[in-house]
Amino acid sequence: MVELQSTDDGVLIPIRVRAGAKRNAIEGEHDGSMKVSVTAVPEKGKANKAIIALLSELLDVPKSSIEVVAGATSPRKRLFVRGAILARIQAVLNEP
C-alpha cells in the first residue's frame, strides 16, 4: 500500500520513478511508494516534469498544484499535491 500522508493543504505522495521507460504510467506500488514510469530522461528536470504532467492528468488537478518536495535528482521522490483529497488519490491508485 502506498504510504500517502494527508496534510491540511493537500497530500504527500512517495514516488519511485523509472525514467526512460517505454510509456508513461502508474505501475503500482513498491515498498510503500507509488511506482511511476516515464519516457522522459532524468536530466535537467525532464523526468520530474513528466511525472507532474502524468499525475496532473490522472488526478485532474493543475500542474501548478504539484511539486517535488524531496528527491529532485533521485529515483525516490516525495511529491506534494496541493488541494488534493486523500480519498481521490487512493481511488486513482486502485483503478485498473
Secondary structure, DSSP 8 states (H G I E B T S, - for coil): ----EE-SSEEEEEEEEEET-SS-EEEEEETTEEEEEESS-SSTTHHHHHHHHHHHHHHT--GGGEEEEE-TTSSEEEEEEET--HHHHHHHHH--
